[in-house]
Amino acid sequence: MATNIYVSRKLEKLIKFPILENQEISLASLNKWNANVFYVSRKKCLLITNSTTMYSVLIGKFSVSDFNDLSSIFIKSFYSQLTADGINIDLITINKIIGSVTMCATNNDKSVIGIQNNILSYVDNWKYEFGSIDNWNFEDINSRINSIPYKILNWYFPKEKMKMVLDAYI
C-alpha cells in the first residue's frame, strides 16, 4: 500500500527531487494527505493534513535531506501524535496502513488548503507564546490543532474522525 502526500507549491520549490504527477490514489481514507511548509526560528517545519479526517501532523526542524526518509519520519510522527491524542493503535498497524510515502504535485484540494491556512494563521501567535523552536512542544500544539471542530467534519474534532477511521482497521 502507498500513501500519497500532495505538496504545496511552496514546499515543491524546496524539494530537490522530482515530484510525481497524477498518481493513482487508493480509496482508503488514510492514504491521501496534503503537506505545507512553515518556518519557526528560520527552521523548516511541515504541516501534513489528512484529506478525509483533517487530522494534522506537525514535523519540526525538517531539512531537505529528510525527504529521503520521509516514510519513516512521517509514520513515527503520525504514531506519536496518535498516542498523544489518546488514540490507541499499534505501530505495526500504522505501518501497514501508511505503507510507503509518495510525494505528489499539488492536487489543489481547497478544503484541506483552507484548513491548513487556518492552522498556519496561528503560527505567529505560537511564535510569541513559545519563542524559539527549541521551546516548541509539537505534540501539544498538534493536539490543540486536532481539537478544533470543523463544519466540513459535521463539527467533529479531527482526532475524533481519525479514531473513527482507525477503528475500521482494528
PyMOL CGO cylinders between C-alpha atoms (Angstrom):
from pymol import cmd
from pymol.cgo import CYLINDER

trace = [
    CYLINDER, 0.00, 0.00, 0.00, 1.19, 3.52, -0.70, 0.3, 1, 1, 1, 1, 1, 1,
    CYLINDER, 1.19, 3.52, -0.70, 0.25, 6.87, 0.76, 0.3, 1, 1, 1, 1, 1, 1,
    CYLINDER, 0.25, 6.87, 0.76, 0.25, 9.98, -1.40, 0.3, 1, 1, 1, 1, 1, 1,
    CYLINDER, 0.25, 9.98, -1.40, 1.29, 13.27, 0.11, 0.3, 1, 1, 1, 1, 1, 1,
    CYLINDER, 1.29, 13.27, 0.11, 0.39, 16.17, -2.14, 0.3, 1, 1, 1, 1, 1, 1,
    CYLINDER, 0.39, 16.17, -2.14, 2.84, 19.00, -1.58, 0.3, 1, 1, 1, 1, 1, 1,
    CYLINDER, 2.84, 19.00, -1.58, 2.04, 22.70, -1.79, 0.3, 1, 1, 1, 1, 1, 1,
    CYLINDER, 2.04, 22.70, -1.79, 3.73, 24.77, -4.46, 0.3, 1, 1, 1, 1, 1, 1,
    CYLINDER, 3.73, 24.77, -4.46, 5.77, 26.48, -1.71, 0.3, 1, 1, 1, 1, 1, 1,
    CYLINDER, 5.77, 26.48, -1.71, 7.05, 23.11, -0.48, 0.3, 1, 1, 1, 1, 1, 1,
    CYLINDER, 7.05, 23.11, -0.48, 7.57, 21.84, -4.02, 0.3, 1, 1, 1, 1, 1, 1,
    CYLINDER, 7.57, 21.84, -4.02, 10.17, 24.58, -4.58, 0.3, 1, 1, 1, 1, 1, 1,
    CYLINDER, 10.17, 24.58, -4.58, 12.24, 23.24, -1.64, 0.3, 1, 1, 1, 1, 1, 1,
    CYLINDER, 12.24, 23.24, -1.64, 12.30, 19.62, -2.75, 0.3, 1, 1, 1, 1, 1, 1,
    CYLINDER, 12.30, 19.62, -2.75, 15.36, 18.75, -4.80, 0.3, 1, 1, 1, 1, 1, 1,
    CYLINDER, 15.36, 18.75, -4.80, 14.00, 15.61, -6.45, 0.3, 1, 1, 1, 1, 1, 1,
    CYLINDER, 14.00, 15.61, -6.45, 11.16, 15.12, -8.96, 0.3, 1, 1, 1, 1, 1, 1,
    CYLINDER, 11.16, 15.12, -8.96, 7.60, 15.23, -7.72, 0.3, 1, 1, 1, 1, 1, 1,
    CYLINDER, 7.60, 15.23, -7.72, 5.32, 12.62, -9.26, 0.3, 1, 1, 1, 1, 1, 1,
    CYLINDER, 5.32, 12.62, -9.26, 2.28, 13.74, -11.25, 0.3, 1, 1, 1, 1, 1, 1,
    CYLINDER, 2.28, 13.74, -11.25, -1.19, 12.16, -11.39, 0.3, 1, 1, 1, 1, 1, 1,
    CYLINDER, -1.19, 12.16, -11.39, -0.59, 9.24, -9.04, 0.3, 1, 1, 1, 1, 1, 1,
    CYLINDER, -0.59, 9.24, -9.04, -3.21, 6.55, -8.72, 0.3, 1, 1, 1, 1, 1, 1,
    CYLINDER, -3.21, 6.55, -8.72, -4.69, 7.01, -5.28, 0.3, 1, 1, 1, 1, 1, 1,
    CYLINDER, -4.69, 7.01, -5.28, -6.00, 4.34, -3.03, 0.3, 1, 1, 1, 1, 1, 1,
    CYLINDER, -6.00, 4.34, -3.03, -9.61, 4.62, -1.98, 0.3, 1, 1, 1, 1, 1, 1,
    CYLINDER, -9.61, 4.62, -1.98, -8.51, 4.16, 1.64, 0.3, 1, 1, 1, 1, 1, 1,
    CYLINDER, -8.51, 4.16, 1.64, -9.20, 7.34, 3.59, 0.3, 1, 1, 1, 1, 1, 1,
    CYLINDER, -9.20, 7.34, 3.59, -5.77, 7.44, 5.22, 0.3, 1, 1, 1, 1, 1, 1,
    CYLINDER, -5.77, 7.44, 5.22, -3.79, 7.34, 2.00, 0.3, 1, 1, 1, 1, 1, 1,
    CYLINDER, -3.79, 7.34, 2.00, -4.30, 10.92, 0.85, 0.3, 1, 1, 1, 1, 1, 1,
    CYLINDER, -4.30, 10.92, 0.85, -2.54, 13.75, 2.71, 0.3, 1, 1, 1, 1, 1, 1,
    CYLINDER, -2.54, 13.75, 2.71, -1.53, 17.32, 1.90, 0.3, 1, 1, 1, 1, 1, 1,
    CYLINDER, -1.53, 17.32, 1.90, 1.74, 18.92, 3.07, 0.3, 1, 1, 1, 1, 1, 1,
    CYLINDER, 1.74, 18.92, 3.07, 2.77, 22.53, 3.52, 0.3, 1, 1, 1, 1, 1, 1,
    CYLINDER, 2.77, 22.53, 3.52, 5.88, 24.16, 4.93, 0.3, 1, 1, 1, 1, 1, 1,
    CYLINDER, 5.88, 24.16, 4.93, 6.21, 26.89, 7.54, 0.3, 1, 1, 1, 1, 1, 1,
    CYLINDER, 6.21, 26.89, 7.54, 9.14, 28.35, 9.42, 0.3, 1, 1, 1, 1, 1, 1,
    CYLINDER, 9.14, 28.35, 9.42, 9.92, 28.77, 13.11, 0.3, 1, 1, 1, 1, 1, 1,
    CYLINDER, 9.92, 28.77, 13.11, 13.24, 30.34, 14.10, 0.3, 1, 1, 1, 1, 1, 1,
    CYLINDER, 13.24, 30.34, 14.10, 14.28, 30.00, 10.44, 0.3, 1, 1, 1, 1, 1, 1,
    CYLINDER, 14.28, 30.00, 10.44, 13.84, 26.22, 10.65, 0.3, 1, 1, 1, 1, 1, 1,
    CYLINDER, 13.84, 26.22, 10.65, 11.59, 24.37, 8.23, 0.3, 1, 1, 1, 1, 1, 1,
    CYLINDER, 11.59, 24.37, 8.23, 8.56, 22.65, 9.71, 0.3, 1, 1, 1, 1, 1, 1,
    CYLINDER, 8.56, 22.65, 9.71, 5.95, 20.55, 7.93, 0.3, 1, 1, 1, 1, 1, 1,
    CYLINDER, 5.95, 20.55, 7.93, 2.21, 20.57, 8.35, 0.3, 1, 1, 1, 1, 1, 1,
    CYLINDER, 2.21, 20.57, 8.35, 0.71, 17.37, 6.92, 0.3, 1, 1, 1, 1, 1, 1,
    CYLINDER, 0.71, 17.37, 6.92, -3.09, 17.06, 6.92, 0.3, 1, 1, 1, 1, 1, 1,
    CYLINDER, -3.09, 17.06, 6.92, -5.27, 14.09, 6.03, 0.3, 1, 1, 1, 1, 1, 1,
    CYLINDER, -5.27, 14.09, 6.03, -7.89, 14.99, 3.43, 0.3, 1, 1, 1, 1, 1, 1,
    CYLINDER, -7.89, 14.99, 3.43, -10.66, 12.85, 4.93, 0.3, 1, 1, 1, 1, 1, 1,
    CYLINDER, -10.66, 12.85, 4.93, -10.32, 13.48, 8.68, 0.3, 1, 1, 1, 1, 1, 1,
    CYLINDER, -10.32, 13.48, 8.68, -8.48, 16.84, 8.60, 0.3, 1, 1, 1, 1, 1, 1,
    CYLINDER, -8.48, 16.84, 8.60, -6.15, 15.27, 11.18, 0.3, 1, 1, 1, 1, 1, 1,
    CYLINDER, -6.15, 15.27, 11.18, -2.82, 17.08, 11.12, 0.3, 1, 1, 1, 1, 1, 1,
    CYLINDER, -2.82, 17.08, 11.12, 0.73, 16.08, 11.95, 0.3, 1, 1, 1, 1, 1, 1,
    CYLINDER, 0.73, 16.08, 11.95, 3.40, 18.70, 12.62, 0.3, 1, 1, 1, 1, 1, 1,
    CYLINDER, 3.40, 18.70, 12.62, 7.02, 17.83, 11.99, 0.3, 1, 1, 1, 1, 1, 1,
    CYLINDER, 7.02, 17.83, 11.99, 9.53, 20.32, 13.36, 0.3, 1, 1, 1, 1, 1, 1,
    CYLINDER, 9.53, 20.32, 13.36, 13.12, 21.01, 12.30, 0.3, 1, 1, 1, 1, 1, 1,
    CYLINDER, 13.12, 21.01, 12.30, 12.73, 19.31, 8.95, 0.3, 1, 1, 1, 1, 1, 1,
    CYLINDER, 12.73, 19.31, 8.95, 15.57, 19.52, 6.44, 0.3, 1, 1, 1, 1, 1, 1,
    CYLINDER, 15.57, 19.52, 6.44, 15.55, 18.88, 2.71, 0.3, 1, 1, 1, 1, 1, 1,
    CYLINDER, 15.55, 18.88, 2.71, 17.70, 15.77, 3.21, 0.3, 1, 1, 1, 1, 1, 1,
    CYLINDER, 17.70, 15.77, 3.21, 14.97, 14.34, 5.47, 0.3, 1, 1, 1, 1, 1, 1,
    CYLINDER, 14.97, 14.34, 5.47, 12.76, 13.86, 2.39, 0.3, 1, 1, 1, 1, 1, 1,
    CYLINDER, 12.76, 13.86, 2.39, 14.85, 10.78, 1.58, 0.3, 1, 1, 1, 1, 1, 1,
    CYLINDER, 14.85, 10.78, 1.58, 13.48, 9.16, 4.75, 0.3, 1, 1, 1, 1, 1, 1,
    CYLINDER, 13.48, 9.16, 4.75, 10.03, 10.75, 4.71, 0.3, 1, 1, 1, 1, 1, 1,
    CYLINDER, 10.03, 10.75, 4.71, 8.13, 7.46, 5.04, 0.3, 1, 1, 1, 1, 1, 1,
    CYLINDER, 8.13, 7.46, 5.04, 9.66, 6.51, 8.38, 0.3, 1, 1, 1, 1, 1, 1,
    CYLINDER, 9.66, 6.51, 8.38, 9.67, 10.10, 9.72, 0.3, 1, 1, 1, 1, 1, 1,
    CYLINDER, 9.67, 10.10, 9.72, 6.01, 10.53, 8.83, 0.3, 1, 1, 1, 1, 1, 1,
    CYLINDER, 6.01, 10.53, 8.83, 4.97, 7.17, 10.29, 0.3, 1, 1, 1, 1, 1, 1,
    CYLINDER, 4.97, 7.17, 10.29, 6.85, 7.83, 13.55, 0.3, 1, 1, 1, 1, 1, 1,
    CYLINDER, 6.85, 7.83, 13.55, 5.41, 11.35, 13.85, 0.3, 1, 1, 1, 1, 1, 1,
    CYLINDER, 5.41, 11.35, 13.85, 1.90, 10.15, 13.00, 0.3, 1, 1, 1, 1, 1, 1,
    CYLINDER, 1.90, 10.15, 13.00, 2.07, 7.30, 15.52, 0.3, 1, 1, 1, 1, 1, 1,
    CYLINDER, 2.07, 7.30, 15.52, 3.50, 9.60, 18.19, 0.3, 1, 1, 1, 1, 1, 1,
    CYLINDER, 3.50, 9.60, 18.19, 0.70, 12.12, 17.62, 0.3, 1, 1, 1, 1, 1, 1,
    CYLINDER, 0.70, 12.12, 17.62, -1.98, 9.44, 17.75, 0.3, 1, 1, 1, 1, 1, 1,
    CYLINDER, -1.98, 9.44, 17.75, -0.57, 8.31, 21.10, 0.3, 1, 1, 1, 1, 1, 1,
    CYLINDER, -0.57, 8.31, 21.10, -0.50, 11.92, 22.38, 0.3, 1, 1, 1, 1, 1, 1,
    CYLINDER, -0.50, 11.92, 22.38, -4.15, 12.34, 21.31, 0.3, 1, 1, 1, 1, 1, 1,
    CYLINDER, -4.15, 12.34, 21.31, -5.17, 9.19, 23.21, 0.3, 1, 1, 1, 1, 1, 1,
    CYLINDER, -5.17, 9.19, 23.21, -5.84, 7.07, 20.11, 0.3, 1, 1, 1, 1, 1, 1,
    CYLINDER, -5.84, 7.07, 20.11, -4.62, 3.56, 20.84, 0.3, 1, 1, 1, 1, 1, 1,
    CYLINDER, -4.62, 3.56, 20.84, -3.30, 1.67, 17.85, 0.3, 1, 1, 1, 1, 1, 1,
    CYLINDER, -3.30, 1.67, 17.85, -0.08, -0.27, 17.41, 0.3, 1, 1, 1, 1, 1, 1,
    CYLINDER, -0.08, -0.27, 17.41, 2.81, 0.84, 15.23, 0.3, 1, 1, 1, 1, 1, 1,
    CYLINDER, 2.81, 0.84, 15.23, 2.65, -2.31, 13.09, 0.3, 1, 1, 1, 1, 1, 1,
    CYLINDER, 2.65, -2.31, 13.09, -0.92, -1.46, 12.04, 0.3, 1, 1, 1, 1, 1, 1,
    CYLINDER, -0.92, -1.46, 12.04, 0.07, 2.13, 11.24, 0.3, 1, 1, 1, 1, 1, 1,
    CYLINDER, 0.07, 2.13, 11.24, 2.97, 0.83, 9.11, 0.3, 1, 1, 1, 1, 1, 1,
    CYLINDER, 2.97, 0.83, 9.11, 0.55, -1.40, 7.18, 0.3, 1, 1, 1, 1, 1, 1,
    CYLINDER, 0.55, -1.40, 7.18, -1.99, 1.40, 6.68, 0.3, 1, 1, 1, 1, 1, 1,
    CYLINDER, -1.99, 1.40, 6.68, 0.51, 4.05, 5.55, 0.3, 1, 1, 1, 1, 1, 1,
    CYLINDER, 0.51, 4.05, 5.55, 3.00, 1.84, 3.72, 0.3, 1, 1, 1, 1, 1, 1,
    CYLINDER, 3.00, 1.84, 3.72, 5.44, 3.85, 1.66, 0.3, 1, 1, 1, 1, 1, 1,
    CYLINDER, 5.44, 3.85, 1.66, 5.02, 7.59, 1.15, 0.3, 1, 1, 1, 1, 1, 1,
    CYLINDER, 5.02, 7.59, 1.15, 4.95, 9.08, -2.34, 0.3, 1, 1, 1, 1, 1, 1,
    CYLINDER, 4.95, 9.08, -2.34, 5.38, 12.82, -2.86, 0.3, 1, 1, 1, 1, 1, 1,
    CYLINDER, 5.38, 12.82, -2.86, 2.98, 14.16, -5.49, 0.3, 1, 1, 1, 1, 1, 1,
    CYLINDER, 2.98, 14.16, -5.49, 2.37, 17.54, -7.07, 0.3, 1, 1, 1, 1, 1, 1,
    CYLINDER, 2.37, 17.54, -7.07, -0.42, 19.57, -5.52, 0.3, 1, 1, 1, 1, 1, 1,
    CYLINDER, -0.42, 19.57, -5.52, -3.97, 18.38, -6.02, 0.3, 1, 1, 1, 1, 1, 1,
    CYLINDER, -3.97, 18.38, -6.02, -5.40, 21.82, -5.11, 0.3, 1, 1, 1, 1, 1, 1,
    CYLINDER, -5.40, 21.82, -5.11, -7.78, 20.31, -2.54, 0.3, 1, 1, 1, 1, 1, 1,
    CYLINDER, -7.78, 20.31, -2.54, -9.46, 23.56, -1.46, 0.3, 1, 1, 1, 1, 1, 1,
    CYLINDER, -9.46, 23.56, -1.46, -10.95, 22.18, 1.76, 0.3, 1, 1, 1, 1, 1, 1,
    CYLINDER, -10.95, 22.18, 1.76, -7.57, 20.94, 3.04, 0.3, 1, 1, 1, 1, 1, 1,
    CYLINDER, -7.57, 20.94, 3.04, -5.80, 24.10, 1.87, 0.3, 1, 1, 1, 1, 1, 1,
    CYLINDER, -5.80, 24.10, 1.87, -8.37, 26.17, 3.77, 0.3, 1, 1, 1, 1, 1, 1,
    CYLINDER, -8.37, 26.17, 3.77, -7.88, 24.12, 6.95, 0.3, 1, 1, 1, 1, 1, 1,
    CYLINDER, -7.88, 24.12, 6.95, -4.08, 24.37, 6.63, 0.3, 1, 1, 1, 1, 1, 1,
    CYLINDER, -4.08, 24.37, 6.63, -4.24, 28.13, 6.08, 0.3, 1, 1, 1, 1, 1, 1,
    CYLINDER, -4.24, 28.13, 6.08, -6.41, 28.41, 9.19, 0.3, 1, 1, 1, 1, 1, 1,
    CYLINDER, -6.41, 28.41, 9.19, -3.88, 26.40, 11.20, 0.3, 1, 1, 1, 1, 1, 1,
    CYLINDER, -3.88, 26.40, 11.20, -0.93, 28.38, 9.83, 0.3, 1, 1, 1, 1, 1, 1,
    CYLINDER, -0.93, 28.38, 9.83, -2.62, 31.63, 10.83, 0.3, 1, 1, 1, 1, 1, 1,
    CYLINDER, -2.62, 31.63, 10.83, -1.98, 30.61, 14.45, 0.3, 1, 1, 1, 1, 1, 1,
    CYLINDER, -1.98, 30.61, 14.45, 1.76, 30.08, 13.92, 0.3, 1, 1, 1, 1, 1, 1,
    CYLINDER, 1.76, 30.08, 13.92, 2.64, 33.74, 14.51, 0.3, 1, 1, 1, 1, 1, 1,
    CYLINDER, 2.64, 33.74, 14.51, 0.77, 33.64, 17.83, 0.3, 1, 1, 1, 1, 1, 1,
    CYLINDER, 0.77, 33.64, 17.83, 2.61, 30.46, 18.81, 0.3, 1, 1, 1, 1, 1, 1,
    CYLINDER, 2.61, 30.46, 18.81, 5.94, 32.11, 17.97, 0.3, 1, 1, 1, 1, 1, 1,
    CYLINDER, 5.94, 32.11, 17.97, 5.18, 34.69, 20.67, 0.3, 1, 1, 1, 1, 1, 1,
    CYLINDER, 5.18, 34.69, 20.67, 3.84, 32.10, 23.09, 0.3, 1, 1, 1, 1, 1, 1,
    CYLINDER, 3.84, 32.10, 23.09, 6.65, 29.55, 22.72, 0.3, 1, 1, 1, 1, 1, 1,
    CYLINDER, 6.65, 29.55, 22.72, 9.55, 31.62, 21.34, 0.3, 1, 1, 1, 1, 1, 1,
    CYLINDER, 9.55, 31.62, 21.34, 12.45, 29.67, 19.86, 0.3, 1, 1, 1, 1, 1, 1,
    CYLINDER, 12.45, 29.67, 19.86, 11.74, 26.39, 18.11, 0.3, 1, 1, 1, 1, 1, 1,
    CYLINDER, 11.74, 26.39, 18.11, 13.60, 24.60, 20.91, 0.3, 1, 1, 1, 1, 1, 1,
    CYLINDER, 13.60, 24.60, 20.91, 10.73, 25.58, 23.24, 0.3, 1, 1, 1, 1, 1, 1,
    CYLINDER, 10.73, 25.58, 23.24, 8.01, 24.20, 20.97, 0.3, 1, 1, 1, 1, 1, 1,
    CYLINDER, 8.01, 24.20, 20.97, 6.26, 21.03, 22.08, 0.3, 1, 1, 1, 1, 1, 1,
    CYLINDER, 6.26, 21.03, 22.08, 4.93, 19.94, 18.69, 0.3, 1, 1, 1, 1, 1, 1,
    CYLINDER, 4.93, 19.94, 18.69, 2.78, 17.14, 20.12, 0.3, 1, 1, 1, 1, 1, 1,
    CYLINDER, 2.78, 17.14, 20.12, 1.00, 19.59, 22.46, 0.3, 1, 1, 1, 1, 1, 1,
    CYLINDER, 1.00, 19.59, 22.46, 0.50, 22.16, 19.70, 0.3, 1, 1, 1, 1, 1, 1,
    CYLINDER, 0.50, 22.16, 19.70, -0.66, 19.44, 17.35, 0.3, 1, 1, 1, 1, 1, 1,
    CYLINDER, -0.66, 19.44, 17.35, -3.16, 18.19, 19.94, 0.3, 1, 1, 1, 1, 1, 1,
    CYLINDER, -3.16, 18.19, 19.94, -4.59, 21.71, 20.04, 0.3, 1, 1, 1, 1, 1, 1,
    CYLINDER, -4.59, 21.71, 20.04, -4.91, 21.68, 16.25, 0.3, 1, 1, 1, 1, 1, 1,
    CYLINDER, -4.91, 21.68, 16.25, -6.65, 18.31, 16.23, 0.3, 1, 1, 1, 1, 1, 1,
    CYLINDER, -6.65, 18.31, 16.23, -9.08, 19.55, 18.90, 0.3, 1, 1, 1, 1, 1, 1,
    CYLINDER, -9.08, 19.55, 18.90, -10.67, 22.22, 16.70, 0.3, 1, 1, 1, 1, 1, 1,
    CYLINDER, -10.67, 22.22, 16.70, -14.10, 21.24, 15.34, 0.3, 1, 1, 1, 1, 1, 1,
    CYLINDER, -14.10, 21.24, 15.34, -14.74, 21.91, 11.65, 0.3, 1, 1, 1, 1, 1, 1,
    CYLINDER, -14.74, 21.91, 11.65, -18.00, 22.30, 9.78, 0.3, 1, 1, 1, 1, 1, 1,
    CYLINDER, -18.00, 22.30, 9.78, -16.69, 20.08, 6.98, 0.3, 1, 1, 1, 1, 1, 1,
    CYLINDER, -16.69, 20.08, 6.98, -16.50, 17.28, 9.59, 0.3, 1, 1, 1, 1, 1, 1,
    CYLINDER, -16.50, 17.28, 9.59, -20.05, 17.95, 10.88, 0.3, 1, 1, 1, 1, 1, 1,
    CYLINDER, -20.05, 17.95, 10.88, -18.45, 19.72, 13.87, 0.3, 1, 1, 1, 1, 1, 1,
    CYLINDER, -18.45, 19.72, 13.87, -16.41, 16.71, 14.89, 0.3, 1, 1, 1, 1, 1, 1,
    CYLINDER, -16.41, 16.71, 14.89, -12.82, 17.16, 16.02, 0.3, 1, 1, 1, 1, 1, 1,
    CYLINDER, -12.82, 17.16, 16.02, -10.18, 15.81, 13.60, 0.3, 1, 1, 1, 1, 1, 1,
    CYLINDER, -10.18, 15.81, 13.60, -8.92, 13.45, 16.31, 0.3, 1, 1, 1, 1, 1, 1,
    CYLINDER, -8.92, 13.45, 16.31, -12.47, 12.03, 16.71, 0.3, 1, 1, 1, 1, 1, 1,
    CYLINDER, -12.47, 12.03, 16.71, -12.78, 11.48, 12.94, 0.3, 1, 1, 1, 1, 1, 1,
    CYLINDER, -12.78, 11.48, 12.94, -9.32, 9.87, 12.86, 0.3, 1, 1, 1, 1, 1, 1,
    CYLINDER, -9.32, 9.87, 12.86, -10.31, 7.50, 15.66, 0.3, 1, 1, 1, 1, 1, 1,
    CYLINDER, -10.31, 7.50, 15.66, -13.46, 6.53, 13.74, 0.3, 1, 1, 1, 1, 1, 1,
    CYLINDER, -13.46, 6.53, 13.74, -11.43, 5.78, 10.61, 0.3, 1, 1, 1, 1, 1, 1,
    CYLINDER, -11.43, 5.78, 10.61, -8.76, 3.83, 12.52, 0.3, 1, 1, 1, 1, 1, 1,
    CYLINDER, -8.76, 3.83, 12.52, -11.40, 1.79, 14.36, 0.3, 1, 1, 1, 1, 1, 1,
    CYLINDER, -11.40, 1.79, 14.36, -12.37, 0.36, 10.97, 0.3, 1, 1, 1, 1, 1, 1,
    CYLINDER, -12.37, 0.36, 10.97, -8.82, -1.04, 10.61, 0.3, 1, 1, 1, 1, 1, 1,
    CYLINDER, -8.82, -1.04, 10.61, -8.74, -2.69, 14.02, 0.3, 1, 1, 1, 1, 1, 1,
]
cmd.load_cgo(trace, "trace")
